[in-house]
Amino acid sequence: MKWTDTLDIAIELSEAHPAADPKTIRFTDLMEKVLALPGFDDDPKRCGERILEAIQQAWIDELD
């Protein structure tokens, strides 16, 4: 997975962290969780606030 695979990342995050609330997660914590996902293989330097916002929103949508 790459940073742009927001839906895939959101699905993986919801499965890996079922008790986490994506509405209250800090971006630093979100980035760490994404980097720790199995199958994630992208440069941390390519991540920015917009990408994290998109991942967060996709995760929220996934739970709804």
VENWO-V171044 format. One record per helix or strand of 2 or more residues. SS is the DSSP state (H for helix, E for strand). FROM is the first residue (numbers start at 1). TO is the last residue. If there is no record, write none. Layout:
ss->[SS	SS]
from->[FROM	FROM]
to->[TO	TO]
This chain:
ss->[H	H	H	H]
from->[6	27	44	49]
to->[16	35	46	63]
